[in-house]
């Protein structure tokens, strides 16, 4: 093996190691985000819904959507969306209504109770953004750089699903 090939192989191995570290970090960050939301709910006395359901309410926001739209936006897997929407409707966090045109489709939107949960999450995220910036953990340039990089990975993975498999 030539020196050139050995360098290429070690660079590839280093990149692969960094890629696997990044994947593990994304997965840990998602779980940690759910724990942060759960802790916030315990602090404010919201015990009825879980962190995944709260994120669902946050992501719906002021929109009226179908479960299919939430899936195509990439927020959730199919069975999770249907189950959690059903539970949120039962608990009074969301309204649901059959679509006039496609009776199989159900549109959902937040109730006042759901908007209150969305607001709790919104305030939590605003406090975090302020804290990250105030403590010098991340500034506007750093967060933009992370977001751009993650969007590139998202596009790459999406292309892999659409075109290779």
Secondary structure by P-SEA (a helix, b strand, c coil): ccaaaaaaaaaaaaaaaaaaaaaaaaaaaaaaaaaaaaaaaaaaccccccaaaaaaaaaaccccccaaaaaaaccccaaaaaaaaaaaaaacccccccccccccbbbbbbcaaaaaaaaaaaaaaaaaaaaaaaaccccaaaaaaaaaaaaaaaaaaaaaacccc
